Amino acid sequence: MRGWDLDERFGSSHGEVRWTRRGDGPPLVFLHGTPFSSHVWRDVG
């Protein structure tokens, strides 16, 4: 498994959103629900 580095960031007055890009092909977005973490997707892809 690669490291779980979310190197892209977007800040707003409501908080920060972090993401990363991996792989090739058309975009596919994985979203986690509250109160979970993006870490739940770490073994996918």
mmCIF file as Biopython writes it, N, C-alpha, C and O atoms, coordinates in Angstrom:
data_model
#
loop_
_atom_site.group_PDB
_atom_site.id
_atom_site.type_symbol
_atom_site.label_atom_id
_atom_site.label_alt_id
_atom_site.label_comp_id
_atom_site.label_asym_id
_atom_site.label_entity_id
_atom_site.label_seq_id
_atom_site.pdbx_PDB_ins_code
_atom_site.Cartn_x
_atom_site.Cartn_y
_atom_site.Cartn_z
_atom_site.occupancy
_atom_site.B_iso_or_equiv
_atom_site.auth_seq_id
_atom_site.auth_asym_id
_atom_site.pdbx_PDB_model_num
ATOM 1   N N  . MET A ? 1  ? 0.840   -1.185 0.000   1.0 0.0 1  A 1 
ATOM 2   C CA . MET A ? 1  ? 0.000   0.000  0.000   1.0 0.0 1  A 1 
ATOM 3   C C  . MET A ? 1  ? 0.883   1.245  0.000   1.0 0.0 1  A 1 
ATOM 4   O O  . MET A ? 1  ? 1.863   1.321  0.741   1.0 0.0 1  A 1 
ATOM 5   N N  . ARG A ? 2  ? 0.535   2.198  -0.820  1.0 0.0 2  A 1 
ATOM 6   C CA . ARG A ? 2  ? 1.238   3.477  -0.819  1.0 0.0 2  A 1 
ATOM 7   C C  . ARG A ? 2  ? 0.904   4.243  0.442   1.0 0.0 2  A 1 
ATOM 8   O O  . ARG A ? 2  ? -0.074  3.941  1.126   1.0 0.0 2  A 1 
ATOM 9   N N  . GLY A ? 3  ? 1.720   5.234  0.744   1.0 0.0 3  A 1 
ATOM 10  C CA . GLY A ? 3  ? 1.426   6.098  1.877   1.0 0.0 3  A 1 
ATOM 11  C C  . GLY A ? 3  ? 0.107   6.824  1.674   1.0 0.0 3  A 1 
ATOM 12  O O  . GLY A ? 3  ? -0.336  7.012  0.540   1.0 0.0 3  A 1 
ATOM 13  N N  . TRP A ? 4  ? -0.507  7.224  2.746   1.0 0.0 4  A 1 
ATOM 14  C CA . TRP A ? 4  ? -1.796  7.902  2.666   1.0 0.0 4  A 1 
ATOM 15  C C  . TRP A ? 4  ? -1.580  9.404  2.773   1.0 0.0 4  A 1 
ATOM 16  O O  . TRP A ? 4  ? -1.920  10.023 3.781   1.0 0.0 4  A 1 
ATOM 17  N N  . ASP A ? 5  ? -1.012  9.980  1.724   1.0 0.0 5  A 1 
ATOM 18  C CA . ASP A ? 5  ? -0.733  11.409 1.688   1.0 0.0 5  A 1 
ATOM 19  C C  . ASP A ? 5  ? -1.803  12.115 0.878   1.0 0.0 5  A 1 
ATOM 20  O O  . ASP A ? 5  ? -1.930  11.877 -0.323  1.0 0.0 5  A 1 
ATOM 21  N N  . LEU A ? 6  ? -2.570  12.977 1.519   1.0 0.0 6  A 1 
ATOM 22  C CA . LEU A ? 6  ? -3.568  13.784 0.824   1.0 0.0 6  A 1 
ATOM 23  C C  . LEU A ? 6  ? -2.934  15.143 0.575   1.0 0.0 6  A 1 
ATOM 24  O O  . LEU A ? 6  ? -3.017  16.048 1.406   1.0 0.0 6  A 1 
ATOM 25  N N  . ASP A ? 7  ? -2.295  15.269 -0.590  1.0 0.0 7  A 1 
ATOM 26  C CA . ASP A ? 7  ? -1.444  16.427 -0.850  1.0 0.0 7  A 1 
ATOM 27  C C  . ASP A ? 7  ? -2.164  17.622 -1.473  1.0 0.0 7  A 1 
ATOM 28  O O  . ASP A ? 7  ? -1.580  18.702 -1.563  1.0 0.0 7  A 1 
ATOM 29  N N  . GLU A ? 8  ? -3.397  17.461 -1.899  1.0 0.0 8  A 1 
ATOM 30  C CA . GLU A ? 8  ? -4.159  18.578 -2.451  1.0 0.0 8  A 1 
ATOM 31  C C  . GLU A ? 8  ? -5.050  19.147 -1.345  1.0 0.0 8  A 1 
ATOM 32  O O  . GLU A ? 8  ? -5.561  18.400 -0.510  1.0 0.0 8  A 1 
ATOM 33  N N  . ARG A ? 9  ? -5.235  20.473 -1.340  1.0 0.0 9  A 1 
ATOM 34  C CA . ARG A ? 9  ? -6.019  21.116 -0.276  1.0 0.0 9  A 1 
ATOM 35  C C  . ARG A ? 9  ? -6.864  22.260 -0.824  1.0 0.0 9  A 1 
ATOM 36  O O  . ARG A ? 9  ? -6.478  22.965 -1.756  1.0 0.0 9  A 1 
ATOM 37  N N  . PHE A ? 10 ? -8.029  22.411 -0.211  1.0 0.0 10 A 1 
ATOM 38  C CA . PHE A ? 10 ? -8.876  23.569 -0.494  1.0 0.0 10 A 1 
ATOM 39  C C  . PHE A ? 10 ? -9.419  24.063 0.838   1.0 0.0 10 A 1 
ATOM 40  O O  . PHE A ? 10 ? -10.053 23.305 1.572   1.0 0.0 10 A 1 
ATOM 41  N N  . GLY A ? 11 ? -9.178  25.315 1.148   1.0 0.0 11 A 1 
ATOM 42  C CA . GLY A ? 11 ? -9.654  25.888 2.399   1.0 0.0 11 A 1 
ATOM 43  C C  . GLY A ? 11 ? -10.826 26.831 2.171   1.0 0.0 11 A 1 
ATOM 44  O O  . GLY A ? 11 ? -10.859 27.574 1.190   1.0 0.0 11 A 1 
ATOM 45  N N  . SER A ? 12 ? -11.777 26.791 3.078   1.0 0.0 12 A 1 
ATOM 46  C CA . SER A ? 12 ? -12.906 27.714 3.027   1.0 0.0 12 A 1 
ATOM 47  C C  . SER A ? 12 ? -13.224 28.158 4.447   1.0 0.0 12 A 1 
ATOM 48  O O  . SER A ? 12 ? -12.587 27.714 5.402   1.0 0.0 12 A 1 
ATOM 49  N N  . SER A ? 13 ? -14.197 29.022 4.578   1.0 0.0 13 A 1 
ATOM 50  C CA . SER A ? 13 ? -14.582 29.476 5.916   1.0 0.0 13 A 1 
ATOM 51  C C  . SER A ? 13 ? -15.244 28.362 6.730   1.0 0.0 13 A 1 
ATOM 52  O O  . SER A ? 13 ? -15.439 28.511 7.936   1.0 0.0 13 A 1 
ATOM 53  N N  . HIS A ? 14 ? -15.590 27.248 6.078   1.0 0.0 14 A 1 
ATOM 54  C CA . HIS A ? 14 ? -16.221 26.108 6.763   1.0 0.0 14 A 1 
ATOM 55  C C  . HIS A ? 14 ? -15.228 25.006 7.117   1.0 0.0 14 A 1 
ATOM 56  O O  . HIS A ? 14 ? -15.595 24.032 7.775   1.0 0.0 14 A 1 
ATOM 57  N N  . GLY A ? 15 ? -13.990 25.148 6.695   1.0 0.0 15 A 1 
ATOM 58  C CA . GLY A ? 15 ? -12.980 24.136 6.994   1.0 0.0 15 A 1 
ATOM 59  C C  . GLY A ? 15 ? -12.135 23.825 5.777   1.0 0.0 15 A 1 
ATOM 60  O O  . GLY A ? 15 ? -12.172 24.547 4.780   1.0 0.0 15 A 1 
ATOM 61  N N  . GLU A ? 16 ? -11.382 22.759 5.862   1.0 0.0 16 A 1 
ATOM 62  C CA . GLU A ? 16 ? -10.459 22.378 4.801   1.0 0.0 16 A 1 
ATOM 63  C C  . GLU A ? 16 ? -10.868 21.038 4.210   1.0 0.0 16 A 1 
ATOM 64  O O  . GLU A ? 16 ? -11.262 20.125 4.935   1.0 0.0 16 A 1 
ATOM 65  N N  . VAL A ? 17 ? -10.771 20.923 2.879   1.0 0.0 17 A 1 
ATOM 66  C CA . VAL A ? 17 ? -10.997 19.668 2.169   1.0 0.0 17 A 1 
ATOM 67  C C  . VAL A ? 17 ? -9.652  19.236 1.620   1.0 0.0 17 A 1 
ATOM 68  O O  . VAL A ? 17 ? -8.932  20.033 1.018   1.0 0.0 17 A 1 
ATOM 69  N N  . ARG A ? 18 ? -9.314  17.964 1.830   1.0 0.0 18 A 1 
ATOM 70  C CA . ARG A ? 18 ? -8.044  17.436 1.323   1.0 0.0 18 A 1 
ATOM 71  C C  . ARG A ? 18 ? -8.312  16.235 0.431   1.0 0.0 18 A 1 
ATOM 72  O O  . ARG A ? 18 ? -9.246  15.472 0.677   1.0 0.0 18 A 1 
ATOM 73  N N  . TRP A ? 19 ? -7.489  16.062 -0.613  1.0 0.0 19 A 1 
ATOM 74  C CA . TRP A ? 19 ? -7.647  14.942 -1.523  1.0 0.0 19 A 1 
ATOM 75  C C  . TRP A ? 19 ? -6.317  14.637 -2.197  1.0 0.0 19 A 1 
ATOM 76  O O  . TRP A ? 19 ? -5.338  15.365 -2.036  1.0 0.0 19 A 1 
ATOM 77  N N  . THR A ? 20 ? -6.306  13.545 -2.955  1.0 0.0 20 A 1 
ATOM 78  C CA . THR A ? 20 ? -5.149  13.185 -3.759  1.0 0.0 20 A 1 
ATOM 79  C C  . THR A ? 20 ? -5.630  12.577 -5.064  1.0 0.0 20 A 1 
ATOM 80  O O  . THR A ? 20 ? -6.803  12.229 -5.197  1.0 0.0 20 A 1 
ATOM 81  N N  . ARG A ? 21 ? -4.742  12.450 -6.013  1.0 0.0 21 A 1 
ATOM 82  C CA . ARG A ? 21 ? -5.049  11.844 -7.313  1.0 0.0 21 A 1 
ATOM 83  C C  . ARG A ? 21 ? -4.187  10.602 -7.464  1.0 0.0 21 A 1 
ATOM 84  O O  . ARG A ? 21 ? -2.998  10.618 -7.145  1.0 0.0 21 A 1 
ATOM 85  N N  . ARG A ? 22 ? -4.794  9.522  -7.953  1.0 0.0 22 A 1 
ATOM 86  C CA . ARG A ? 22 ? -4.062  8.271  -8.158  1.0 0.0 22 A 1 
ATOM 87  C C  . ARG A ? 22 ? -4.546  7.573  -9.410  1.0 0.0 22 A 1 
ATOM 88  O O  . ARG A ? 22 ? -5.695  7.737  -9.820  1.0 0.0 22 A 1 
ATOM 89  N N  . GLY A ? 23 ? -3.668  6.796  -10.015 1.0 0.0 23 A 1 
ATOM 90  C CA . GLY A ? 23 ? -4.056  5.940  -11.121 1.0 0.0 23 A 1 
ATOM 91  C C  . GLY A ? 23 ? -4.254  6.663  -12.433 1.0 0.0 23 A 1 
ATOM 92  O O  . GLY A ? 23 ? -3.929  7.841  -12.581 1.0 0.0 23 A 1 
ATOM 93  N N  . ASP A ? 24 ? -4.803  5.910  -13.393 1.0 0.0 24 A 1 
ATOM 94  C CA . ASP A ? 24 ? -5.051  6.410  -14.744 1.0 0.0 24 A 1 
ATOM 95  C C  . ASP A ? 24 ? -6.519  6.202  -15.083 1.0 0.0 24 A 1 
ATOM 96  O O  . ASP A ? 24 ? -7.226  5.457  -14.406 1.0 0.0 24 A 1 
ATOM 97  N N  . GLY A ? 25 ? -6.962  6.865  -16.129 1.0 0.0 25 A 1 
ATOM 98  C CA . GLY A ? 25 ? -8.328  6.677  -16.601 1.0 0.0 25 A 1 
ATOM 99  C C  . GLY A ? 25 ? -9.250  7.784  -16.150 1.0 0.0 25 A 1 
ATOM 100 O O  . GLY A ? 25 ? -8.813  8.795  -15.600 1.0 0.0 25 A 1 
ATOM 101 N N  . PRO A ? 26 ? -10.549 7.577  -16.393 1.0 0.0 26 A 1 
ATOM 102 C CA . PRO A ? 26 ? -11.533 8.597  -16.034 1.0 0.0 26 A 1 
ATOM 103 C C  . PRO A ? 26 ? -11.572 8.834  -14.526 1.0 0.0 26 A 1 
ATOM 104 O O  . PRO A ? 26 ? -11.304 7.917  -13.749 1.0 0.0 26 A 1 
ATOM 105 N N  . PRO A ? 27 ? -11.898 10.038 -14.113 1.0 0.0 27 A 1 
ATOM 106 C CA . PRO A ? 27 ? -11.970 10.330 -12.675 1.0 0.0 27 A 1 
ATOM 107 C C  . PRO A ? 27 ? -13.054 9.510  -11.977 1.0 0.0 27 A 1 
ATOM 108 O O  . PRO A ? 27 ? -14.121 9.252  -12.533 1.0 0.0 27 A 1 
ATOM 109 N N  . LEU A ? 28 ? -12.753 9.116  -10.764 1.0 0.0 28 A 1 
ATOM 110 C CA . LEU A ? 28 ? -13.697 8.431  -9.889  1.0 0.0 28 A 1 
ATOM 111 C C  . LEU A ? 28 ? -13.507 9.017  -8.505  1.0 0.0 28 A 1 
ATOM 112 O O  . LEU A ? 28 ? -12.385 9.053  -8.001  1.0 0.0 28 A 1 
ATOM 113 N N  . VAL A ? 29 ? -14.564 9.471  -7.889  1.0 0.0 29 A 1 
ATOM 114 C CA . VAL A ? 29 ? -14.480 10.144 -6.591  1.0 0.0 29 A 1 
ATOM 115 C C  . VAL A ? 29 ? -15.034 9.242  -5.506  1.0 0.0 29 A 1 
ATOM 116 O O  . VAL A ? 29 ? -16.156 8.748  -5.624  1.0 0.0 29 A 1 
ATOM 117 N N  . PHE A ? 30 ? -14.262 9.019  -4.449  1.0 0.0 30 A 1 
ATOM 118 C CA . PHE A ? 30 ? -14.706 8.286  -3.275  1.0 0.0 30 A 1 
ATOM 119 C C  . PHE A ? 30 ? -14.973 9.297  -2.162  1.0 0.0 30 A 1 
ATOM 120 O O  . PHE A ? 30 ? -14.110 10.117 -1.847  1.0 0.0 30 A 1 
ATOM 121 N N  . LEU A ? 31 ? -16.147 9.241  -1.576  1.0 0.0 31 A 1 
ATOM 122 C CA . LEU A ? 31 ? -16.505 10.137 -0.481  1.0 0.0 31 A 1 
ATOM 123 C C  . LEU A ? 31 ? -16.793 9.315  0.762   1.0 0.0 31 A 1 
ATOM 124 O O  . LEU A ? 31 ? -17.392 8.243  0.678   1.0 0.0 31 A 1 
ATOM 125 N N  . HIS A ? 32 ? -16.375 9.804  1.895   1.0 0.0 32 A 1 
ATOM 126 C CA . HIS A ? 32 ? -16.697 9.142  3.161   1.0 0.0 32 A 1 
ATOM 127 C C  . HIS A ? 32 ? -17.826 9.896  3.826   1.0 0.0 32 A 1 
ATOM 128 O O  . HIS A ? 32 ? -18.019 11.087 3.581   1.0 0.0 32 A 1 
ATOM 129 N N  . GLY A ? 33 ? -18.559 9.213  4.656   1.0 0.0 33 A 1 
ATOM 130 C CA . GLY A ? 33 ? -19.637 9.856  5.396   1.0 0.0 33 A 1 
ATOM 131 C C  . GLY A ? 33 ? -19.137 10.394 6.723   1.0 0.0 33 A 1 
ATOM 132 O O  . GLY A ? 33 ? -18.018 10.103 7.144   1.0 0.0 33 A 1 
ATOM 133 N N  . THR A ? 34 ? -19.957 11.160 7.358   1.0 0.0 34 A 1 
ATOM 134 C CA . THR A ? 34 ? -19.618 11.700 8.665   1.0 0.0 34 A 1 
ATOM 135 C C  . THR A ? 34 ? -20.024 10.687 9.712   1.0 0.0 34 A 1 
ATOM 136 O O  . THR A ? 34 ? -21.113 10.129 9.575   1.0 0.0 34 A 1 
ATOM 137 N N  . PRO A ? 35 ? -19.284 10.410 10.702  1.0 0.0 35 A 1 
ATOM 138 C CA . PRO A ? 35 ? -18.058 11.057 11.167  1.0 0.0 35 A 1 
ATOM 139 C C  . PRO A ? 35 ? -16.794 10.319 10.748  1.0 0.0 35 A 1 
ATOM 140 O O  . PRO A ? 35 ? -15.791 10.390 11.458  1.0 0.0 35 A 1 
ATOM 141 N N  . PHE A ? 36 ? -16.807 9.622  9.636   1.0 0.0 36 A 1 
ATOM 142 C CA . PHE A ? 36 ? -15.655 8.832  9.213   1.0 0.0 36 A 1 
ATOM 143 C C  . PHE A ? 36 ? -14.550 9.689  8.628   1.0 0.0 36 A 1 
ATOM 144 O O  . PHE A ? 36 ? -14.659 10.914 8.567   1.0 0.0 36 A 1 
ATOM 145 N N  . SER A ? 37 ? -13.489 9.032  8.203   1.0 0.0 37 A 1 
ATOM 146 C CA . SER A ? 37 ? -12.306 9.678  7.661   1.0 0.0 37 A 1 
ATOM 147 C C  . SER A ? 37 ? -12.019 9.106  6.279   1.0 0.0 37 A 1 
ATOM 148 O O  . SER A ? 37 ? -12.434 7.990  5.968   1.0 0.0 37 A 1 
ATOM 149 N N  . SER A ? 38 ? -11.317 9.862  5.456   1.0 0.0 38 A 1 
ATOM 150 C CA . SER A ? 38 ? -10.895 9.360  4.147   1.0 0.0 38 A 1 
ATOM 151 C C  . SER A ? 38 ? -10.019 8.123  4.287   1.0 0.0 38 A 1 
ATOM 152 O O  . SER A ? 38 ? -9.822  7.389  3.318   1.0 0.0 38 A 1 
ATOM 153 N N  . HIS A ? 39 ? -9.508  7.895  5.451   1.0 0.0 39 A 1 
ATOM 154 C CA . HIS A ? 39 ? -8.649  6.729  5.689   1.0 0.0 39 A 1 
ATOM 155 C C  . HIS A ? 39 ? -9.388  5.420  5.419   1.0 0.0 39 A 1 
ATOM 156 O O  . HIS A ? 39 ? -8.740  4.399  5.187   1.0 0.0 39 A 1 
ATOM 157 N N  . VAL A ? 40 ? -10.728 5.414  5.441   1.0 0.0 40 A 1 
ATOM 158 C CA . VAL A ? 40 ? -11.493 4.199  5.142   1.0 0.0 40 A 1 
ATOM 159 C C  . VAL A ? 40 ? -11.262 3.743  3.710   1.0 0.0 40 A 1 
ATOM 160 O O  . VAL A ? 40 ? -11.501 2.574  3.406   1.0 0.0 40 A 1 
ATOM 161 N N  . TRP A ? 41 ? -10.805 4.623  2.814   1.0 0.0 41 A 1 
ATOM 162 C CA . TRP A ? 41 ? -10.573 4.280  1.401   1.0 0.0 41 A 1 
ATOM 163 C C  . TRP A ? 41 ? -9.112  3.924  1.118   1.0 0.0 41 A 1 
ATOM 164 O O  . TRP A ? 41 ? -8.771  3.687  -0.041  1.0 0.0 41 A 1 
ATOM 165 N N  . ARG A ? 42 ? -8.246  3.878  2.115   1.0 0.0 42 A 1 
ATOM 166 C CA . ARG A ? 42 ? -6.814  3.728  1.903   1.0 0.0 42 A 1 
ATOM 167 C C  . ARG A ? 42 ? -6.415  2.456  1.144   1.0 0.0 42 A 1 
ATOM 168 O O  . ARG A ? 42 ? -5.390  2.460  0.463   1.0 0.0 42 A 1 
ATOM 169 N N  . ASP A ? 43 ? -7.185  1.376  1.239   1.0 0.0 43 A 1 
ATOM 170 C CA . ASP A ? 43 ? -6.821  0.126  0.551   1.0 0.0 43 A 1 
ATOM 171 C C  . ASP A ? 43 ? -7.512  -0.050 -0.790  1.0 0.0 43 A 1 
ATOM 172 O O  . ASP A ? 43 ? -7.343  -1.085 -1.435  1.0 0.0 43 A 1 
ATOM 173 N N  . VAL A ? 44 ? -8.283  0.933  -1.222  1.0 0.0 44 A 1 
ATOM 174 C CA . VAL A ? 44 ? -8.988  0.850  -2.499  1.0 0.0 44 A 1 
ATOM 175 C C  . VAL A ? 44 ? -8.145  1.522  -3.570  1.0 0.0 44 A 1 
ATOM 176 O O  . VAL A ? 44 ? -7.652  2.633  -3.374  1.0 0.0 44 A 1 
ATOM 177 N N  . GLY A ? 45 ? -7.984  0.861  -4.679  1.0 0.0 45 A 1 
ATOM 178 C CA . GLY A ? 45 ? -7.281  1.466  -5.807  1.0 0.0 45 A 1 
ATOM 179 C C  . GLY A ? 45 ? -5.843  1.186  -5.809  1.0 0.0 45 A 1 
ATOM 180 O O  . GLY A ? 45 ? -5.128  1.636  -6.704  1.0 0.0 45 A 1 
#
